[in-house]
């Protein structure tokens, strides 16, 4: 399958990869027809999804079954009036109906808006009115249903509410009853061009309302690099990415690239995360490839990994936030596998990564993907030298690469602020070392300038997290008459240290940071709090801390 899109798929070295990687983008590409249905045609019995839940249920879904179920779902949606360009929100947790629905929407040329089940009435009203959402398909969770029902009177564009599960609330339509009566689906004419929008994600910004990131129909092709060359997948892979389907990470690791490569997507549908349960799933189903944010790895390494047979694992990747060397080394010691870090945004596919030909440096994002013309530039617009901090940018002089977003939906002004003159400004600050490895510093707004030094929050947070008293932390800058800014640490303490002498603990933590990292980076201001302010996707809202809204 992958050969359809790559002139060459195998490379001998990183240099060969950089010089010769290229994606052939077909005209009017549609992932549903050109990948899912094509696999169903050539290998109908090939397993696409291995699904299980915390009740012990297990379902294997072949590509032919995925074709069939997405067809009957598309027919049902079409009968409800959903067609090209219509916006449909999916709130389906990890239920397998998510895959039926998103592929069905692609078949109709509609716009899919994946969303988390944690949305409240306010969140739903904002999203529905900002995007003009026509239909919501949601799991029959009491909280989800209640919040949508409360929001509906303030959402005039909503025409249909579809419930997925065992019960259908009043005023809702039953997904399974509707699809059960579907007939043969016929592909619509002129269903899409490559430039049409297929996917909208509301980013969980740390300031202001979420932005609507619009991706076109070529976006899935950008995830060839994500799946094959970062996650190192092949047709025999059984891949587990830990992500709810409401997050962008789900299509990074549970759909597009994996199915293009021909790997099987493993889905563990659970209500409450427990590292022990996840490790049991890896052992039971013989997962070969694993991807998760560092937080998940931190919980995993606290378990006794010797109790689990993890010998099936061939590869591990990590993304979502910078990787602590402590976590890297602990996982490597326990499994013999070196987690390969990667970096990207909701607006992109994988842009920087540790690829199979590379020796990872713990804490480094890796090197740029050849799919992007990527650089680090200083504030005066020149390419940063080794060791010099600057903003990560993507140049599009040669055209927009597959995987880079079109812009922010219905917000040309915001799009132009960061995406103009053939340059996309990521807003992320990094530096590269003499070997060309990239190291994350922080968001442009989060970098602290103290006594002429530029201090990234992550490097101080990593040092803090190595102290046993620190459960969670956030680093921000506070004004200082002499230094311009000084480093402030806002800390959530572990249970064992909550009753400790706070003044003595502050000095202990400050001395700890001085010994772990450069002394000038230590937090001169330390505050203990019960919890940190976070976005709906779990990102720390440093802006709220700076504004004293903790």
C-alpha positions in Angstrom: 0.0 0.0 0.0 2.7 2.5 1.1 4.4 2.1 -2.3 1.5 4.0 -3.9 2.7 7.2 -2.1 6.5 6.8 -1.8 9.0 6.5 -4.8 11.3 4.9 -2.2 10.2 3.5 1.2 13.5 2.0 2.4 16.6 4.1 3.2 20.1 3.1 4.2 20.9 6.0 6.5 19.6 9.3 7.9 21.5 11.1 5.2 19.8 9.0 2.5 16.4 9.6 4.2 16.9 13.3 4.2 18.1 13.5 0.6 15.7 11.2 -1.0 12.4 11.1 0.9 9.4 12.2 -1.0 5.7 11.8 -0.9 3.7 11.4 -4.1 0.4 13.1 -3.4 -2.4 11.7 -5.7 -5.0 14.1 -7.1 -8.1 14.3 -5.0 -6.7 12.0 -2.3 -9.2 10.5 0.1 -7.9 8.3 3.0 -11.2 6.4 3.2 -11.3 5.3 -0.4 -7.5 5.3 -1.2 -6.3 3.5 1.9 -9.1 1.8 3.9 -11.1 0.6 0.9 -8.0 -0.3 -1.0 -6.8 -2.6 1.8 -10.3 -4.1 1.9 -10.0 -4.8 -1.8 -6.5 -6.4 -1.9 -6.4 -8.0 1.6 -10.0 -8.1 3.0 -9.1 -10.3 5.9 -6.2 -8.2 7.1 -6.7 -7.0 10.6 -7.1 -3.2 10.9 -8.0 -2.8 14.5 -7.6 -4.9 17.6 -10.0 -3.5 20.2 -10.6 -4.4 23.9 -12.0 -2.7 26.9 -11.7 -2.8 30.7 -14.7 -5.3 30.8 -12.7 -7.9 29.0 -14.5 -7.6 25.7 -12.4 -8.1 22.5 -13.1 -7.4 18.9 -10.9 -7.7 15.8 -11.9 -5.6 12.9 -10.6 -6.4 9.4 -10.2 -3.9 6.7 -13.2 -5.4 4.9 -15.3 -5.0 8.0 -14.0 -1.4 8.4 -15.0 -0.7 4.9 -18.5 -2.1 5.5 -19.1 -0.3 8.7 -17.9 3.0 7.4 -20.1 2.5 4.3 -23.3 1.9 6.3 -22.3 4.8 8.7 -21.8 7.1 5.7 -25.2 6.1 4.2 -26.9 6.8 7.5 -25.2 10.2 7.9 -26.0 11.0 4.3 -29.7 10.3 4.9 -29.6 12.8 7.8 -28.4 15.4 5.4 -24.6 15.3 6.0 -22.6 16.0 3.0 -19.5 17.8 1.6 -18.2 20.5 3.9 -20.7 19.9 6.8 -19.1 20.0 10.2 -19.7 17.0 12.5 -18.3 16.6 16.1 -17.4 13.2 17.4 -17.2 12.6 21.2 -16.6 8.9 21.3 -13.8 8.2 23.8 -12.1 5.1 22.5 -15.2 3.3 21.2 -14.6 1.6 17.8 -17.5 3.6 16.4 -15.1 6.5 16.2 -13.2 4.7 13.4 -16.5 3.9 11.6 -17.6 7.5 11.9 -14.5 9.5 10.9 -13.9 7.3 7.9 -17.6 7.7 6.9 -17.2 11.5 7.2 -14.2 11.3 4.9 -16.3 9.3 2.4 -18.9 12.1 2.4 -16.4 14.9 2.1 -17.6 16.2 5.4 -15.5 17.8 8.1 -14.7 15.8 11.2 -14.2 17.5 14.5 -12.9 15.0 17.1 -13.5 16.2 20.7 -12.9 15.1 24.2 -15.6 13.8 26.5 -14.5 16.3 29.1 -16.2 19.2 27.4 -18.6 21.2 29.5 -21.7 23.2 28.3 -19.6 26.3 27.8 -17.0 24.4 25.7 -19.7 22.8 23.5 -21.5 26.1 22.9 -18.3 27.8 21.9 -17.3 25.0 19.5 -20.7 24.6 17.9 -21.1 28.3 17.2 -17.5 28.9 16.2 -17.4 26.0 13.6 -21.1 25.9 12.7 -21.5 22.3 13.7 -24.4 20.5 12.2 -24.3 17.2 14.0 -22.8 15.6 17.2 -22.2 11.9 17.5 -21.5 11.1 21.1 -21.1 8.2 23.5 -24.0 7.7 25.9 -22.1 8.8 28.9 -24.3 10.6 31.4 -21.9 13.6 31.8 -21.5 13.9 28.0 -25.2 13.7 27.3 -26.1 16.1 30.0 -23.6 18.8 28.9 -24.7 18.5 25.3 -28.4 18.7 26.2 -27.6 21.8 28.3 -25.7 23.4 25.4 -28.2 22.6 22.7 -30.6 25.6 23.1 -27.6 27.9 22.5 -26.4 26.0 19.4 -28.7 26.9 16.5 -26.7 25.1 13.9 -27.2 21.7 15.5 -29.7 19.6 13.5 -29.0 16.1 14.9 -27.7 14.4 18.0 -26.6 10.8 17.6 -26.0 8.5 20.6 -23.6 5.6 20.6 -24.1 2.9 23.2 -26.8 1.0 25.0 -29.2 3.7 25.6 -30.7 6.5 23.5 -31.7 9.6 25.4 -34.9 11.6 24.6 -34.3 13.8 21.6 -31.4 11.8 20.3 -31.1 9.3 17.5 -29.7 5.8 18.0 -26.5 5.2 16.0 -26.8 1.5 15.8 -30.5 1.5 14.9 -29.8 4.0 12.2 -26.8 2.1 10.7 -28.7 -1.2 10.9 -31.2 0.0 8.3 -28.6 1.4 6.0 -28.4 0.3 2.4 -25.6 0.2 -0.2 -23.5 3.3 0.0 -22.5 4.9 -3.3 -19.5 7.2 -3.5 -20.6 10.8 -4.2 -19.3 12.5 -7.2 -16.6 15.2 -6.7 -16.5 14.3 -3.0 -13.3 16.3 -2.3 -10.2 18.0 -3.7 -6.9 17.9 -1.9 -7.5 21.5 -0.7 -10.8 20.8 1.0 -11.0 20.7 4.8 -11.4 17.2 6.2 -10.5 17.7 9.8 -10.8 20.5 12.4 -9.2 20.4 15.8 -9.8 22.9 18.6 -6.4 23.5 20.1 -6.3 23.8 23.9 -4.5 27.1 23.9 -3.0 28.3 27.2 -4.5 31.8 26.5 -7.8 32.8 25.0 -10.4 30.7 23.3 -9.2 27.5 21.4 -8.1 28.0 17.8 -9.6 25.9 15.0 -6.8 24.1 13.2 -8.0 23.1 9.7 -6.4 20.2 7.9 -7.0 19.3 4.3 -7.5 15.9 2.7 -3.7 15.4 2.2 -3.0 15.5 5.9 -3.0 11.7 6.4 -0.1 11.3 4.0 2.0 13.5 6.2 1.7 10.8 8.9 3.7 8.3 6.7 6.8 9.7 8.5 5.1 9.5 11.9 4.2 5.8 11.5 6.9 4.3 9.3 10.0 6.3 10.1 9.4 7.5 13.7 7.3 4.7 15.2 9.2 2.3 12.9 6.0 0.3 12.0 5.6 -2.4 9.4 2.8 -4.7 8.3 3.4 -7.1 11.2 3.2 -4.4 13.8 0.6 -4.2 16.6 0.8 -0.6 17.6 -0.6 1.0 20.8 -0.7 4.8 21.1 -2.1 6.0 24.4 -4.6 8.7 23.5 -8.3 9.5 23.7 -9.9 9.9 20.2 -10.7 13.6 21.1 -7.0 14.5 21.0 -4.9 15.1 17.9 -2.5 12.4 19.1 -5.2 9.8 18.2 -4.9 10.4 14.4 -1.1 10.5 14.9 -1.1 7.0 16.4 -4.4 5.3 16.0 -5.4 5.8 12.3 -3.7 7.5 9.4 -0.1 6.5 9.2 -0.6 3.1 10.9 -3.2 2.0 8.3 -1.2 3.4 5.4 1.8 1.3 6.5 -0.5 -1.7 7.1 0.1 -2.1 10.8 -2.7 -3.1 13.2 -4.0 -0.4 15.5 -4.5 -1.6 19.1 -7.2 0.2 21.1 -7.6 -0.2 24.8 -11.0 1.4 25.8 -10.8 2.1 29.5 -12.5 4.6 31.8 -9.7 5.1 34.3 -5.9 4.9 33.6 -3.8 2.5 35.6 -0.3 1.7 34.6 -0.6 -1.9 35.8 -3.6 -2.5 33.5 -1.8 -1.0 30.5 1.2 -3.2 31.1 -1.1 -6.2 31.3 -2.5 -5.3 27.9 0.9 -5.1 26.4 1.7 -8.5 27.8 -1.6 -10.2 27.0 -1.9 -9.0 23.4 1.8 -8.9 22.6 2.0 -5.3 21.6 5.1 -4.7 19.4 5.1 -0.9 19.3 4.2 1.6 21.9 3.8 5.4 22.0 2.7 7.6 24.9 3.5 10.9 26.5 6.2 11.1 29.3 3.5 11.2 32.0 2.4 7.6 31.1 6.0 6.4 31.1 6.5 8.0 34.5 3.7 5.9 35.9 4.8 2.8 34.2 8.4 2.9 35.5 7.0 3.2 39.1 5.5 -0.3 38.6 7.6 -3.4 39.0 8.2 -4.1 35.4 9.8 -7.5 36.1 6.3 -8.8 36.8 5.3 -8.3 33.1 6.5 -10.1 30.0 7.2 -7.2 27.7 9.4 -9.2 25.3 7.0 -8.6 22.4 7.9 -4.9 22.4 10.1 -4.0 19.5 10.0 -0.2 19.6 8.9 2.7 21.8 8.2 6.3 21.0 7.4 9.3 23.2 5.8 12.7 22.5 3.5 15.3 24.0 6.1 17.1 26.1 9.9 17.0 26.4 11.3 13.8 27.8 13.2 13.7 31.1 16.5 11.8 30.9 15.5 10.1 34.2 12.4 8.6 32.6 14.4 7.6 29.5 17.1 5.8 31.5 14.6 4.0 33.8 12.6 2.6 30.9 15.7 1.6 28.9 17.1 -0.2 32.0 13.9 -2.1 32.5 13.1 -3.1 28.9 16.3 -2.7 26.9 14.3 -0.3 24.6 15.3 3.3 24.1 12.3 5.5 23.8 12.5 7.6 20.6 11.3 11.1 21.2 9.4 13.1 18.6 7.9 16.6 18.3 5.0 18.1 16.4 1.9 20.2 16.9 -1.8 20.0 16.3 -1.0 22.1 13.2 1.5 19.6 11.8 2.5 16.0 11.7 5.8 14.8 13.2 8.3 17.6 12.4 11.3 16.5 14.5 12.1 13.0 15.6 14.6 10.4 16.5 14.6 8.1 13.5 15.7 4.4 13.3 19.2 5.3 12.0 19.9 7.6 15.0 21.2 7.1 18.5 18.8 9.0 20.7 20.1 11.6 23.2 17.9 11.5 26.3 15.9 14.7 26.4 16.5 15.7 22.7 13.6 15.9 20.2 15.9 14.5 17.5 16.4 15.9 14.1 14.1 17.5 11.5 11.8 15.3 9.3 12.8 15.6 5.6 9.1 16.2 4.9 9.5 19.7 6.3 11.9 22.6 5.4 12.5 23.4 9.1 15.0 25.7 10.8 15.7 27.5 14.1 15.8 31.3 13.6 16.8 34.1 15.9 14.7 37.2 16.6 16.5 39.1 13.8 15.6 36.3 11.3 18.9 34.5 10.8 19.5 30.8 11.2 20.6 30.1 14.7 24.1 28.7 15.3 24.8 25.7 17.4 23.9 26.3 21.0 21.9 29.5 20.2 18.2 29.6 21.0 15.6 30.6 18.5 12.1 29.8 17.2 11.3 26.7 15.2 9.9 27.7 11.9 8.8 25.8 8.7 9.5 27.3 5.3 6.9 26.7 2.6 8.6 28.4 -0.4 8.4 25.1 -2.3 4.7 24.7 -1.4 2.8 23.5 1.6 3.9 20.0 2.6 1.4 17.2 3.3 0.7 17.4 7.0 1.0 21.1 7.5 -2.4 22.7 8.3 -4.2 25.1 6.0 -4.7 27.8 8.6 -7.1 28.6 11.4 -10.7 28.1 10.3 -12.6 31.4 10.0 -9.7 33.4 11.4 -7.5 34.8 8.6 -6.0 37.5 10.9 -4.7 34.9 13.4 -3.5 32.8 10.5 -1.5 35.6 9.0 0.1 36.4 12.4 2.0 33.1 12.4 1.7 31.8 8.8 2.8 34.3 6.1 5.5 35.1 3.6 6.0 31.3 3.2 7.0 30.8 6.8 5.0 29.1 9.5 6.1 30.3 13.0 5.6 27.4 15.5 5.9 29.6 18.6 8.3 27.0 20.1 11.8 27.9 21.1 14.7 25.4 20.8 18.4 25.1 20.2 20.5 22.5 18.3 23.7 21.1 19.3 26.9 20.5 17.3 25.5 17.2 16.1 22.3 18.7 14.8 20.0 17.4 17.5 17.2 19.7 18.6 16.5 20.5 22.2 13.2 22.0 23.4 13.3 25.2 25.5 9.6 26.3 25.7 7.0 28.4 24.1 8.1 31.9 23.0 5.9 33.5 25.7 7.2 31.1 28.4 11.0 31.7 28.0 12.3 33.6 31.0 15.0 36.3 30.6 16.9 36.8 33.8 20.2 38.8 34.1 20.8 38.3 30.4 20.2 34.6 30.5 17.4 32.9 28.6 15.9 30.1 30.7 13.4 27.6 29.4 10.8 26.3 31.8 11.3 22.7 30.9 14.9 22.5 31.9 14.1 23.8 35.4 11.0 21.6 35.7 13.0 18.5 34.8 15.4 19.3 37.6 12.6 19.9 40.0 10.8 16.6 39.1 13.9 14.7 40.2 13.2 15.8 43.8 11.0 13.4 45.7 8.9 16.2 47.2 7.7 17.4 43.8 4.6 15.7 42.3 3.9 18.4 39.7 5.5 21.8 38.9 5.4 24.8 36.6 8.1 27.3 36.0 7.3 30.9 35.2 9.1 34.3 35.3 8.2 37.0 37.7 9.3 40.7 37.4 12.4 41.7 39.2 13.9 45.3 39.4 17.5 44.1 39.2 17.4 41.0 37.0 14.4 41.8 34.8 12.8 38.5 35.7 13.5 35.7 38.2 12.5 32.1 38.1 9.4 31.1 40.0 8.5 27.5 40.8 4.8 26.7 41.5 4.8 23.2 43.0 2.3 20.5 44.0 3.9 18.4 46.7 3.8 14.6 47.0 1.7 13.2 49.8 4.8 12.5 52.0 6.0 16.1 52.0 2.7 18.0 52.5 3.2 18.6 56.2 7.0 19.3 55.9 8.6 22.6 57.2 8.0 24.7 54.1 10.9 27.2 54.6 13.3 24.4 55.0 11.9 22.5 52.1 12.2 25.6 49.8 15.9 25.8 50.6 16.3 22.1 50.0 14.6 22.3 46.6 16.6 25.4 45.6 19.8 23.7 46.5 18.7 20.6 44.6 18.1 22.5 41.4 21.5 24.3 41.7 23.2 20.9 41.8 21.1 19.3 39.0 21.3 22.1 36.5 23.2 25.5 36.1 22.9 27.4 39.4 21.6 30.6 37.7 18.4 28.7 36.8 17.3 27.9 40.3 13.9 29.2 41.4 14.3 32.3 43.6 10.6 32.2 44.3 8.8 29.0 45.3 5.1 28.6 45.9 3.2 25.5 47.0 -0.3 24.9 45.7 -2.9 22.1 45.8 -3.2 21.9 42.0 -1.9 23.6 38.8 -4.2 25.4 36.4 -4.6 23.3 33.2 -6.3 23.4 29.9 -8.9 20.8 29.0 -6.2 18.6 27.4 -4.1 18.7 30.5 -1.5 21.3 29.5 -0.3 23.6 32.3 -1.6 27.1 31.9 1.5 29.1 32.8 -0.3 32.3 31.7 -2.8 31.8 34.6 0.1 31.3 37.0 1.7 34.5 35.7 -1.6 36.3 36.2 -1.9 35.0 39.7 -5.0 32.9 38.8 -3.9 29.8 40.6 
